[in-house]
Amino acid sequence: LHRINQNPADQLSWAGFVRVYSPAIRSWLAHWGLQEADAQDVAQNVLLRLTAKLPQFKYDPSTSFRGWLKTLTHHAW
């Protein structure tokens, strides 16, 4: 998160982010009843939204990034 926040164009950081968080996003979507193909489409939309939101994101250690990401995913669903 810190590397993306510092340099939003860093493709290596984005690749790592996608590798770590895409499975969680797709898992939440599957749990909410989406089929795999639909879950992949919505996950792609979530990641696109994140490209705009993460550069301004300020990490707060007292809160949960995964919780925020799940909320964002739920809104996209």
Buried (B, 14 or more C-beta within 10 A) or exposed (E): EEEBBEEBEBEEBBEEBBEEBBEBBBEBBEEEEBEEEEBBBBBEBBBEBBEEEBEEEEEEEEEEEEEBBBEBBEEBB
